[in-house]
Amino acid sequence: PVGLVYLAVAGADGVETIEKKLVPERKTFKAMASQAALNLLRVKLLTNPFHKTEV
């Protein structure tokens, strides 16, 4: 359907997917979809930070 987007982020602990229903106007949809994708990545990184390894 118009305005529907699926986003996913994958990591060592698996894949997280979300479904978002956004506005149908193309320009606004693209902006909102990219912001939702970046936010999903931000939340994933904050809850599962990179582990430092010794060299």
C-alpha positions as CSV (number, residue, x, y, z in Angstrom):
1,P,0.0,0.0,0.0
2,V,1.0,3.6,-0.5
3,G,2.9,5.0,2.5
4,L,4.0,1.6,3.8
5,V,7.7,0.8,4.3
6,Y,9.6,-2.0,6.0
7,L,13.0,-1.3,7.6
8,A,15.5,-3.8,9.0
9,V,18.8,-3.7,10.8
10,A,21.0,-6.8,11.3
11,G,23.6,-7.5,13.9
12,A,25.4,-10.3,15.7
13,D,22.3,-10.9,17.8
14,G,19.9,-11.2,14.8
15,V,17.7,-9.1,12.6
16,E,15.2,-6.5,13.7
17,T,12.4,-5.4,11.3
18,I,9.8,-2.8,11.7
19,E,6.8,-1.7,9.6
20,K,6.0,2.0,9.3
21,K,2.9,3.6,7.8
22,L,3.9,7.1,6.6
23,V,2.3,9.8,4.6
24,P,1.8,9.1,0.9
25,E,3.3,12.3,-0.4
26,R,6.6,11.2,-2.1
27,K,9.0,13.9,-0.9
28,T,7.7,13.7,2.7
29,F,7.6,9.9,2.6
30,K,11.3,9.7,1.5
31,A,12.4,12.1,4.3
32,M,10.4,10.3,7.0
33,A,11.5,6.8,5.8
34,S,15.2,7.8,5.9
35,Q,14.8,9.3,9.4
36,A,13.0,6.2,10.6
37,A,15.8,4.0,9.2
38,L,18.5,6.2,10.8
39,N,16.6,6.1,14.1
40,L,16.3,2.3,14.0
41,L,20.1,2.1,13.5
42,R,20.7,4.6,16.3
43,V,18.6,2.7,18.8
44,K,20.3,-0.6,17.8
45,L,23.8,0.9,18.3
46,L,22.8,2.4,21.6
47,T,21.5,-0.8,23.0
48,N,24.3,-3.0,21.5
49,P,27.5,-1.0,21.5
50,F,30.5,-2.2,19.7
51,H,32.8,-4.4,21.8
52,K,36.4,-3.2,21.9
53,T,39.0,-5.9,21.2
54,E,42.6,-5.9,22.3
55,V,45.2,-5.9,19.6
